[in-house]
């Protein structure tokens, strides 16, 4: 996993459903305050799950930054070591 390393380039963050809308908006708002993160796409479904696709402009430890947010309960790195795919995949669970 890439959890303890600085990441750069394309990132997909999946936010599990079951949270309230205000928590999701707070999370997205806090993400938009990171100066090195550029949101490219956001999708939601009827269960409240959200897929965020964005680009990291320079290396940062995104897992640590997300874990430090007050609204985040857990960050799980789903990236595969040794994969040719440059995409970083993170799963986020928000606090209730």
Secondary structure by P-SEA (a helix, b strand, c coil): cccccccccbbbbbbbccccaaaaaaaaaaaaaccccccccccccccbbbbbbbbcccccaaaaaaaaccccccccccccccccccbbbbbbbbcc
